[in-house]
């Protein structure tokens, strides 16, 4: 990574799980361990205690788009076990960072910070060329990468030859870049990614899933219906951070 260091990230696309970049200028493996702790559990005490890095630990990072933390919670501030039994069970054996907040209010500058540890801006494109200090370049040299990022291009063609990079060539703003790549979700693509995930040491699986992003088209049983137009459901006069995000 050179002299640049990934800075702390406290947020996860309002997805109910907080992910971490580098916590301090230490080795890449130690930074990865912080990410693994956020994903796979351990108590808060264990997450903050000194640990011995294990570079062979498999990593799975799932980013769900437009899934506000507030929509997962019950009135007591815990994950609603009745509505989301699997997520609640996962959280009960893991470290859930309830106070997470997205690094941005749009995919173009919300997703890259999870993968880079750096805040984005309107003109910082979500590409490897613009943001090379990312988790893929950090781990790609000695890990097996299994990646599905359909709206961003942080993983280079060299590391992710099937990543659909290069389709957008004339945009200078992150939001317009993402809009040009946006498409309706194909469940078969997600299913293929899931079924072909590698197992074993030094495997890294990363998916940015365009669900439950509007337009809503799926019933709980997985059936489809005609979706509505894209657009916020709240007045633009409201505070934008009130749209699906609760900060404690």
N, C-alpha and C positions, 0 to 999 in steps of 0.2 A: 504494500500500500504506500510505500514511500514515507515521507515525513508527515503527510496528512493522516489524521486519525478520525475514525468514526466517533461521533459525539453521541451522548445518551439520547435514546428515543423513548418517549413515554406515550405510546399510542399504538393503535392497531386498526385503523380504518373504522373506528367505532364498531368493532366487530365483537366486543365482549372479551377479547384476550389482548393483553399488552405484550408486545414483542420488544426486545432490546437489541441495540447495536453494541458497540464497544463501550464498556463502562469506564475504562481508563486506558491510557496508552500501554497496553500489554500485548502479549502475543495474540495472533489471530485465533488460535485454538481456545484461549481463555475467553475471547469475545464470543466465540461460537457456543461455549459452554453456558454463557449467560442466556443466549437465545434458547438453548436446549432446556434450561431450567424453566424458562417461561412457558415452553411448550409441553414438557413432559412431566412436570410436577416437582415434588419436593416441597418442604415447608418454607415459609418466608425466612425462618431462621437459617435453614440450610442454604437458601438462595444467597444470603448475605455472608455466609461463613466462607473462609478460605477453602478452596477445592483444588483437587489435582486434575488438570485437564486430561481428557481422554479423546484423542483425535479420531478414534474409530467409532464414536457414538453416532448412530444413524439419526438424521434430522428429517422431520416432516413439518413444513410450514404451509398452512392453509389460510388464505386471505379471502374473506367473503365480502362482496361489495354491497354497500347500502344495507348493512345489518347493524343498526344502532344498538349499543349496549342496553339502553333503556328498554328496548322491546323484548329483551331476554329475561328481564328481572321481575320479581314479585314485589309487593308493597314493602317487604322487609329489606330489599336491596340484595337478595340472593337470586341465583338463577331459578326461574320458575320450574319446579320439578314436574308439575302437571303438564305444562305445555312443551317443555324441552327436557324430557327425562334423560336422554343420552348426554346432552351437554352438562346437565346437573351432575350426573354420575361422573363424568370426566373431571369436572371442577372439584368434586369432593376428594379426589385423589391427586390433585394437582395444585399449583399455585395460580390462582386466578387474580389478575390485577384489575379489579373492578373499576378503579378510578382512571382507566385509560381514556385517552381522547385522541381523535385523529389529528395528524399533522396538517391536514388541509381539508377543505370542504368539497374537493373535486378529485376524481381518480388520478388525474395527471400530477397532482402534488400531494396526494395522500398515500399512494402505493410506493413510490420510490423511496421516501424516508424509512419505510420498514426494511427495505433492502439495502440502504446505504448508511442509515444513521444520521443523515443530514437533512435539514429542512430544504424544501424546494421553493420555487417561485414561478411566476407566470411564464417566464421565458426560459426556464431550465427544462429542456426536453427530457422525457422519460426514456432515454436511450443509453446504451453503453458508451457511446462516443461522448455524450455530454456528462455522464455520471459513472466513470469507470471504477470509482472506489465503491464497489458493491459486493454483496455476499457471494455472487457467482465467481468473480475474479479472485476473491479471497480463498475460496475453497476449490475452485475448478481444477487446480493443478494436481491434486491428489485425492479427489473425491469423485464419485459417480454422480453426475447431475441428471435429474429427471425434472423437467421444468415445463410448465404451461402458463405463459403470461400472454394473453391474447390482446391486451390493450397497451402494454408497455414493451420496451425492448432493452431491458437492463442486461439480459444475458446475451452475450455476443454470438455472432454466427459461428465463430470458432468453437465455442463451448456448447451452443445450442443450435446445431445446424437445421433443426426442424422448427425453429422459433418464429417463422414468418416475419423476419426483420426486413426493413427496407421498403415496405409498402407505402410509406408516407415520406415524401421527399421535399415538399415545399412549404411545410408549416414551421413557424418560428415560435408559436405559443403552445405550452403543454396541453391546455384544454382543447385546442383545435386539433392537435395531434391525436389525442384520445378519441375525439368525436369522429375523426375520419376513419379510425380503426374499429369503432363500436359496431357490434352486430348482435343479433338475437342469440340467446344461449342455445347451444346444441348439447342436450344431455348425453348424447353418445360420445362426444369428445371428452367430457368429464369422466364418463364411465371407462373409456379406454385408458385415460391417464391413471385412474385409480387401479385398474386391473393390471397395469404394466409397471406399477411402482416397484423399484428394486428393494431388496431386503439385504440385511447384513451390514457389516462395518463399512464406514466411509461412504455411505449413501446419503444423498441430499435430494429430497423431493419437495418442490415448491410449486404451488398452484395459486394463481389469482383467479378465483371463480366468480363469474359474472352473475352470481345469485346471492341474495334475492333481488338484485337490481331491477328497477322498473324498466320496461312495462311488465307488470305481473302477468304471468301466462300459465302458471302451474298450480294445480290443486294439491292438497297434501298427499293425495294418492299418486301424484306424478302425471296426471292427465293434463292436457293443454287446453286453453281456451283463448280466443282472440284478446290480445293485450291492448291496453289503452295507449295514448301518446305519452312520450317522455315529458316530464315537468314536475316541479315541486308542488306538493299538496298544500303548502302554506303560502300566505301572502309574502311577497318580496319585501314588504314594509317591516316584517318581523325581524328580530335579531337572527342572523343566519345561523348562529350557534344553537338556537333553539330547535333547529330542524333535526330531530332524532338524536340529539346528544345531551347527556346529563353530566355535568361536572360537579364533583363533590368538593 
